[in-house]
Amino acid sequence: MRRLVVLLLLVNIIFFALMQWGGKLNGEGKNPQPLAALNPEKIKLLSAPVVAATSVAASPAVAPVPAVPIAPVVPVVPVASPVVAASATLPAPIVHSAENSCMEWGEFSGTDLTRAEKALAQLKLGAKLAQRTVEYTHGYWVYLPPFKTHAGRVKKIRQLKELGVADYFVVQESGRWMNAISLGVFKTEEAAKHFQSELNRKGIKSTQVGERASKLKFTVFVLKQMDEEESAQLTAWQKDYAGSELKTVVCN
């Protein structure tokens, strides 16, 4: 700043000298032109421009910025989303359709078999309903002990019919069970006792549960291409049949 002021002072002095003696240096001294009287007391030194000084003082030193090479423009090729690409490689889940799945409900015998057949008839399944037989050499049965007289056996059968029990048979084979009345055979003791409780509620009090060591046949219902409504109905019915199982299987 100080140098700038001194420089301006020197410029003013040189300018004043040129004005005073410039004509003599150029050979114009022979015909001097009258000059207007100068008033030195009115000469003032020009101060440095405020704007220039301010800008110089306020502007910080800025280091030169090196030139940055511009990378060549590379055309962008669209790439498939990684999420989509990844999902496309995943194996599709295996879904069992109605065409390759079936349901099985069983195993039934005696009174429960009759009840289940009547219940399934309400669905009118037609060709969608089939059945298969399962045999066991051991199970449980609910029975009335052998009667000593024919009259007593006939009287008991009449009572069973009056109470709504139609599924029974009289054992005819010789042995300890001859003339006993079988009311139902079951795969498990639990199912047999449950049926005995139902008979007791109907008023038949003299029944017994025991093991049956003979060939026993049970029925399993096979149901094909069941829709949601039919499956829900079967699930509700299954709870009323002790020892029965309802499951989904692959059709053969």
TIMI-105580 format. One record per residue (C-alpha): residue in three letters; z negated, x, y. Coordinates in nm, 3 decimals. Example, Ala and Ser with C-alpha at 12.3 -4.5 7.8 and 13.67 -1.06 7.14 Angstrom:
BEGIN
+------+---------+---------+---------+
: rest :       Z :       X :       Y :
+------+---------+---------+---------+
:  ALA :  -0.780 :   1.230 :  -0.450 :
:  SER :  -0.714 :   1.367 :  -0.106 :
+------+---------+---------+---------+
//
This chain:
BEGIN
+------+---------+---------+---------+
: rest :       Z :       X :       Y :
+------+---------+---------+---------+
:  MET :   0.000 :   0.000 :   0.000 :
:  ARG :  -0.084 :   0.281 :   0.236 :
:  ARG :   0.247 :   0.453 :   0.167 :
:  LEU :   0.434 :   0.135 :   0.243 :
:  VAL :   0.269 :   0.105 :   0.584 :
:  VAL :   0.351 :   0.468 :   0.670 :
:  LEU :   0.709 :   0.415 :   0.559 :
:  LEU :   0.747 :   0.113 :   0.786 :
:  LEU :   0.603 :   0.312 :   1.077 :
:  LEU :   0.860 :   0.587 :   1.027 :
:  VAL :   1.143 :   0.331 :   1.014 :
:  ASN :   1.031 :   0.185 :   1.349 :
:  ILE :   1.016 :   0.530 :   1.511 :
:  ILE :   1.365 :   0.622 :   1.389 :
:  PHE :   1.501 :   0.291 :   1.510 :
:  PHE :   1.344 :   0.346 :   1.854 :
:  ALA :   1.493 :   0.698 :   1.872 :
:  LEU :   1.839 :   0.574 :   1.792 :
:  MET :   1.812 :   0.312 :   2.058 :
:  GLN :   1.697 :   0.572 :   2.315 :
:  TRP :   1.918 :   0.870 :   2.245 :
:  GLY :   2.185 :   0.742 :   2.013 :
:  GLY :   2.452 :   0.726 :   2.292 :
:  LYS :   2.413 :   1.092 :   2.387 :
:  LEU :   2.461 :   1.199 :   2.027 :
:  ASN :   2.788 :   1.006 :   2.006 :
:  GLY :   2.933 :   1.148 :   2.332 :
:  GLU :   2.859 :   0.842 :   2.530 :
:  GLY :   2.635 :   1.030 :   2.774 :
:  LYS :   2.920 :   1.070 :   3.021 :
:  ASN :   2.929 :   0.703 :   3.097 :
:  PRO :   2.587 :   0.592 :   3.035 :
:  GLN :   2.540 :   0.220 :   3.018 :
:  PRO :   2.242 :   0.084 :   3.187 :
:  LEU :   1.989 :  -0.017 :   2.928 :
:  ALA :   1.736 :  -0.277 :   2.967 :
:  ALA :   1.397 :  -0.145 :   3.045 :
:  LEU :   1.183 :  -0.115 :   2.737 :
:  ASN :   0.826 :  -0.215 :   2.739 :
:  PRO :   0.652 :   0.015 :   2.493 :
:  GLU :   0.332 :  -0.180 :   2.524 :
:  LYS :   0.509 :  -0.483 :   2.369 :
:  ILE :   0.637 :  -0.294 :   2.070 :
:  LYS :   0.442 :  -0.388 :   1.761 :
:  LEU :   0.459 :  -0.239 :   1.419 :
:  LEU :   0.592 :  -0.479 :   1.158 :
:  SER :   0.346 :  -0.543 :   0.888 :
:  ALA :   0.449 :  -0.548 :   0.527 :
:  PRO :   0.580 :  -0.884 :   0.412 :
:  VAL :   0.292 :  -1.085 :   0.279 :
:  VAL :   0.491 :  -1.226 :  -0.009 :
:  ALA :   0.618 :  -0.889 :  -0.122 :
:  ALA :   0.275 :  -0.726 :  -0.097 :
:  THR :   0.109 :  -1.009 :  -0.275 :
:  SER :   0.362 :  -1.009 :  -0.553 :
:  VAL :   0.332 :  -0.634 :  -0.599 :
:  ALA :  -0.047 :  -0.641 :  -0.601 :
:  ALA :  -0.082 :  -0.945 :  -0.818 :
:  SER :   0.184 :  -0.867 :  -1.072 :
:  PRO :   0.040 :  -0.660 :  -1.356 :
:  ALA :   0.234 :  -0.376 :  -1.501 :
:  VAL :   0.457 :  -0.510 :  -1.775 :
:  ALA :   0.562 :  -0.279 :  -2.050 :
:  PRO :   0.926 :  -0.294 :  -2.139 :
:  VAL :   0.991 :  -0.511 :  -2.443 :
:  PRO :   1.197 :  -0.338 :  -2.709 :
:  ALA :   1.507 :  -0.519 :  -2.817 :
:  VAL :   1.461 :  -0.715 :  -3.141 :
:  PRO :   1.758 :  -0.720 :  -3.373 :
:  ILE :   1.874 :  -1.072 :  -3.447 :
:  ALA :   1.904 :  -1.147 :  -3.815 :
:  PRO :   2.232 :  -1.294 :  -3.927 :
:  VAL :   2.228 :  -1.667 :  -3.983 :
:  VAL :   2.222 :  -1.750 :  -4.353 :
:  PRO :   2.346 :  -2.096 :  -4.455 :
:  VAL :   2.067 :  -2.308 :  -4.608 :
:  VAL :   2.142 :  -2.441 :  -4.954 :
:  PRO :   1.947 :  -2.759 :  -5.039 :
:  VAL :   1.706 :  -2.707 :  -5.328 :
:  ALA :   1.566 :  -2.985 :  -5.542 :
:  SER :   1.202 :  -3.069 :  -5.480 :
:  PRO :   0.974 :  -2.868 :  -5.715 :
:  VAL :   0.778 :  -3.183 :  -5.795 :
:  VAL :   1.087 :  -3.366 :  -5.906 :
:  ALA :   1.216 :  -3.066 :  -6.098 :
:  ALA :   0.885 :  -3.021 :  -6.277 :
:  SER :   0.853 :  -3.387 :  -6.367 :
:  ALA :   1.204 :  -3.390 :  -6.503 :
:  THR :   1.107 :  -3.134 :  -6.766 :
:  LEU :   0.803 :  -3.328 :  -6.893 :
:  PRO :   0.853 :  -3.517 :  -7.223 :
:  ALA :   0.861 :  -3.893 :  -7.194 :
:  PRO :   0.550 :  -4.067 :  -7.332 :
:  ILE :   0.588 :  -4.234 :  -7.669 :
:  VAL :   0.555 :  -4.609 :  -7.633 :
:  HIS :   0.522 :  -4.833 :  -7.935 :
:  SER :   0.739 :  -5.136 :  -7.874 :
:  ALA :   0.695 :  -5.474 :  -8.035 :
:  GLU :   0.978 :  -5.387 :  -8.276 :
:  ASN :   0.789 :  -5.103 :  -8.449 :
:  SER :   0.429 :  -5.229 :  -8.436 :
:  CYS :   0.243 :  -5.488 :  -8.638 :
:  MET :  -0.110 :  -5.621 :  -8.674 :
:  GLU :  -0.313 :  -5.666 :  -8.991 :
:  TRP :  -0.603 :  -5.906 :  -9.030 :
:  GLY :  -0.820 :  -5.915 :  -9.341 :
:  GLU :  -0.957 :  -5.907 :  -9.594 :
:  PHE :  -1.005 :  -6.274 :  -9.691 :
:  SER :  -1.100 :  -6.475 :  -9.994 :
:  GLY :  -1.250 :  -6.811 : -10.073 :
:  THR :  -1.344 :  -7.035 :  -9.783 :
:  ASP :  -1.267 :  -6.772 :  -9.518 :
:  LEU :  -0.914 :  -6.740 :  -9.654 :
:  THR :  -0.860 :  -7.114 :  -9.623 :
:  ARG :  -0.996 :  -7.117 :  -9.268 :
:  ALA :  -0.783 :  -6.821 :  -9.161 :
:  GLU :  -0.467 :  -6.981 :  -9.304 :
:  LYS :  -0.532 :  -7.300 :  -9.106 :
:  ALA :  -0.597 :  -7.102 :  -8.787 :
:  LEU :  -0.276 :  -6.899 :  -8.820 :
:  ALA :  -0.077 :  -7.216 :  -8.884 :
:  GLN :  -0.156 :  -7.321 :  -8.525 :
:  LEU :   0.042 :  -7.024 :  -8.391 :
:  LYS :   0.357 :  -7.127 :  -8.582 :
:  LEU :   0.454 :  -6.767 :  -8.647 :
:  GLY :   0.717 :  -6.840 :  -8.912 :
:  ALA :   0.885 :  -6.519 :  -9.031 :
:  LYS :   0.647 :  -6.310 :  -8.818 :
:  LEU :   0.365 :  -6.387 :  -9.067 :
:  ALA :   0.334 :  -6.227 :  -9.409 :
:  GLN :   0.051 :  -6.133 :  -9.642 :
:  ARG :  -0.039 :  -5.881 :  -9.906 :
:  THR :  -0.303 :  -5.871 : -10.178 :
:  VAL :  -0.574 :  -5.609 : -10.220 :
:  GLU :  -0.767 :  -5.574 : -10.544 :
:  TYR :  -1.116 :  -5.434 : -10.599 :
:  THR :  -1.320 :  -5.388 : -10.912 :
:  HIS :  -1.646 :  -5.439 : -10.730 :
:  GLY :  -1.767 :  -5.672 : -10.459 :
:  TYR :  -2.017 :  -5.944 : -10.371 :
:  TRP :  -2.014 :  -6.315 : -10.425 :
:  VAL :  -2.204 :  -6.624 : -10.310 :
:  TYR :  -2.277 :  -6.860 : -10.596 :
:  LEU :  -2.490 :  -7.139 : -10.740 :
:  PRO :  -2.667 :  -7.027 : -11.057 :
:  PRO :  -2.541 :  -7.163 : -11.391 :
:  PHE :  -2.624 :  -7.530 : -11.458 :
:  LYS :  -2.788 :  -7.622 : -11.786 :
:  THR :  -2.625 :  -7.964 : -11.805 :
:  HIS :  -2.280 :  -8.098 : -11.730 :
:  ALA :  -2.429 :  -8.388 : -11.530 :
:  GLY :  -2.620 :  -8.152 : -11.302 :
:  ARG :  -2.307 :  -7.948 : -11.234 :
:  VAL :  -2.101 :  -8.260 : -11.151 :
:  LYS :  -2.371 :  -8.384 : -10.914 :
:  LYS :  -2.374 :  -8.052 : -10.728 :
:  ILE :  -1.997 :  -8.048 : -10.695 :
:  ARG :  -2.004 :  -8.397 : -10.542 :
:  GLN :  -2.265 :  -8.279 : -10.290 :
:  LEU :  -2.049 :  -7.980 : -10.194 :
:  LYS :  -1.752 :  -8.206 : -10.123 :
:  GLU :  -1.965 :  -8.438 :  -9.909 :
:  LEU :  -2.080 :  -8.138 :  -9.701 :
:  GLY :  -1.721 :  -8.021 :  -9.647 :
:  VAL :  -1.713 :  -7.733 :  -9.898 :
:  ALA :  -1.385 :  -7.756 : -10.089 :
:  ASP :  -1.328 :  -7.393 : -10.188 :
:  TYR :  -1.524 :  -7.332 : -10.508 :
:  PHE :  -1.466 :  -7.282 : -10.876 :
:  VAL :  -1.670 :  -7.315 : -11.192 :
:  VAL :  -1.705 :  -7.001 : -11.399 :
:  GLN :  -1.564 :  -7.075 : -11.745 :
:  GLU :  -1.584 :  -6.734 : -11.907 :
:  SER :  -1.856 :  -6.686 : -12.160 :
:  GLY :  -2.155 :  -6.480 : -12.065 :
:  ARG :  -2.449 :  -6.500 : -11.835 :
:  TRP :  -2.248 :  -6.662 : -11.552 :
:  MET :  -2.089 :  -6.941 : -11.752 :
:  ASN :  -2.112 :  -7.280 : -11.568 :
:  ALA :  -2.213 :  -7.107 : -11.241 :
:  ILE :  -2.031 :  -7.224 : -10.929 :
:  SER :  -1.867 :  -6.952 : -10.721 :
:  LEU :  -1.844 :  -7.036 : -10.353 :
:  GLY :  -1.677 :  -6.715 : -10.232 :
:  VAL :  -1.626 :  -6.346 : -10.304 :
:  PHE :  -1.650 :  -6.075 : -10.039 :
:  LYS :  -1.582 :  -5.708 : -10.001 :
:  THR :  -1.919 :  -5.630 :  -9.836 :
:  GLU :  -2.270 :  -5.760 :  -9.884 :
:  GLU :  -2.293 :  -5.826 :  -9.509 :
:  ALA :  -2.000 :  -6.067 :  -9.520 :
:  ALA :  -2.145 :  -6.243 :  -9.824 :
:  LYS :  -2.483 :  -6.295 :  -9.655 :
:  HIS :  -2.316 :  -6.424 :  -9.341 :
:  PHE :  -2.132 :  -6.687 :  -9.546 :
:  GLN :  -2.457 :  -6.778 :  -9.723 :
:  SER :  -2.617 :  -6.845 :  -9.381 :
:  GLU :  -2.333 :  -7.082 :  -9.291 :
:  LEU :  -2.385 :  -7.275 :  -9.614 :
:  ASN :  -2.756 :  -7.298 :  -9.544 :
:  ARG :  -2.683 :  -7.453 :  -9.203 :
:  LYS :  -2.470 :  -7.715 :  -9.377 :
:  GLY :  -2.762 :  -7.806 :  -9.606 :
:  ILE :  -2.676 :  -7.607 :  -9.916 :
:  LYS :  -3.001 :  -7.419 :  -9.980 :
:  SER :  -2.982 :  -7.297 : -10.339 :
:  THR :  -2.707 :  -7.034 : -10.302 :
:  GLN :  -2.751 :  -6.670 : -10.399 :
:  VAL :  -2.577 :  -6.341 : -10.317 :
:  GLY :  -2.505 :  -6.086 : -10.588 :
:  GLU :  -2.275 :  -5.808 : -10.695 :
:  ARG :  -1.960 :  -5.901 : -10.877 :
:  ALA :  -1.835 :  -5.633 : -11.115 :
:  SER :  -1.495 :  -5.778 : -11.196 :
:  LYS :  -1.144 :  -5.768 : -11.056 :
:  LEU :  -1.156 :  -5.926 : -10.712 :
:  LYS :  -0.849 :  -6.013 : -10.509 :
:  PHE :  -0.841 :  -6.033 : -10.130 :
:  THR :  -0.566 :  -6.136 :  -9.890 :
:  VAL :  -0.457 :  -5.938 :  -9.583 :
:  PHE :  -0.235 :  -6.107 :  -9.323 :
:  VAL :   0.047 :  -5.898 :  -9.175 :
:  LEU :   0.167 :  -6.015 :  -8.834 :
:  LYS :   0.488 :  -5.877 :  -8.681 :
:  GLN :   0.599 :  -5.852 :  -8.318 :
:  MET :   0.296 :  -6.027 :  -8.172 :
:  ASP :   0.303 :  -6.097 :  -7.799 :
:  GLU :   0.001 :  -6.060 :  -7.568 :
:  GLU :  -0.105 :  -6.424 :  -7.591 :
:  GLU :  -0.094 :  -6.427 :  -7.971 :
:  SER :  -0.283 :  -6.098 :  -7.993 :
:  ALA :  -0.554 :  -6.229 :  -7.762 :
:  GLN :  -0.593 :  -6.541 :  -7.977 :
:  LEU :  -0.630 :  -6.334 :  -8.294 :
:  THR :  -0.893 :  -6.116 :  -8.126 :
:  ALA :  -1.093 :  -6.428 :  -8.036 :
:  TRP :  -1.069 :  -6.568 :  -8.390 :
:  GLN :  -1.164 :  -6.243 :  -8.559 :
:  LYS :  -1.519 :  -6.268 :  -8.422 :
:  ASP :  -1.577 :  -6.584 :  -8.629 :
:  TYR :  -1.501 :  -6.410 :  -8.959 :
:  ALA :  -1.778 :  -6.175 :  -9.067 :
:  GLY :  -1.653 :  -5.857 :  -9.229 :
:  SER :  -1.289 :  -5.911 :  -9.125 :
:  GLU :  -1.096 :  -5.640 :  -8.943 :
:  LEU :  -0.806 :  -5.681 :  -8.697 :
:  LYS :  -0.603 :  -5.367 :  -8.632 :
:  THR :  -0.262 :  -5.251 :  -8.506 :
:  VAL :  -0.041 :  -5.069 :  -8.756 :
:  VAL :   0.315 :  -4.941 :  -8.778 :
:  CYS :   0.540 :  -5.182 :  -8.960 :
:  ASN :   0.689 :  -5.068 :  -9.289 :
+------+---------+---------+---------+
//
